[in-house]
């Protein structure tokens, strides 16, 4: 599960909504702690491991969505290769790396069944076809890998999830009032059930970045509490021995509402599953335990876990 614009911030309830929102399920995973850069990391609990990832990647400037997401999806230091951070949508320099191989396409070539679980409304496809909308890095990578982007029909049939998890946004903003509604726990259970159909399932949650830019603490807390309730449903349904849940981001934002801009903070990588799977994943990240890990280390770890015969 990809959470756009979520960094590890200070333990400051004035600026950091993670220190105001009620998040019992996330705190339960973290042995009662709230998500913060001030936590002892890596943190290993009975069901989860929390790491921090460098989102700056050795490039001056503020990390951005297109280059950060592309680094996650390719294992390449895209900002360093093109010389700058860029976003929110991929420009031609970034898009070229997504076209010439990404996580979805590599897994497909290995014979593994992958899916992007987001449902996209009709006007999204209309905008792409008309040229008035550019796809984000994640949708672009999936499409160029030959994956079918999920539609409203998939959402109505229970085979995909809306970007806001519950479907409320499709009612209120898209005026598609026949959209099925889910509670956040139901959305978490639905994510678990859909993920079990594939060897690799990806869900993109971009509202976290939108709310971070708004600097609205109440809205941020509401969003985080919705996410936490979803996480509770997911945890209830998930079989730890059968697979690994990853929660990861591309850059900081939501954790510091004192600014409308992105932040330079590291981002969390939360692994949920059996201790054996978590340890194997971390070994596959290709760094020593004491070395700094960054966005590029997620890609090889996923490949090595799912398709160890493939070169990374």
Secondary structure by P-SEA (a helix, b strand, c coil): cccccccccccccccccccccccaaaaaaacccccccccccccccccbbbbbbbcccccccccccaaaaaaaaccccccccccccccccccaaaaaaaaaccaaaaaaaacbbbbccbbbcaaaaaaaaaccccccaaaaaaaaaccccccaaaaaaccccccccccccccccccccccccccaaaaaaaaaaaaaaccbbbbbbaaaaaaaaaccaaaaaaaaaaaaaaaaaaaaccccccbbbbbbbcccccccccccccccbbbbbbbbccaaaaaaaaaaccccccccccaaaaaaaaaaaccccccc
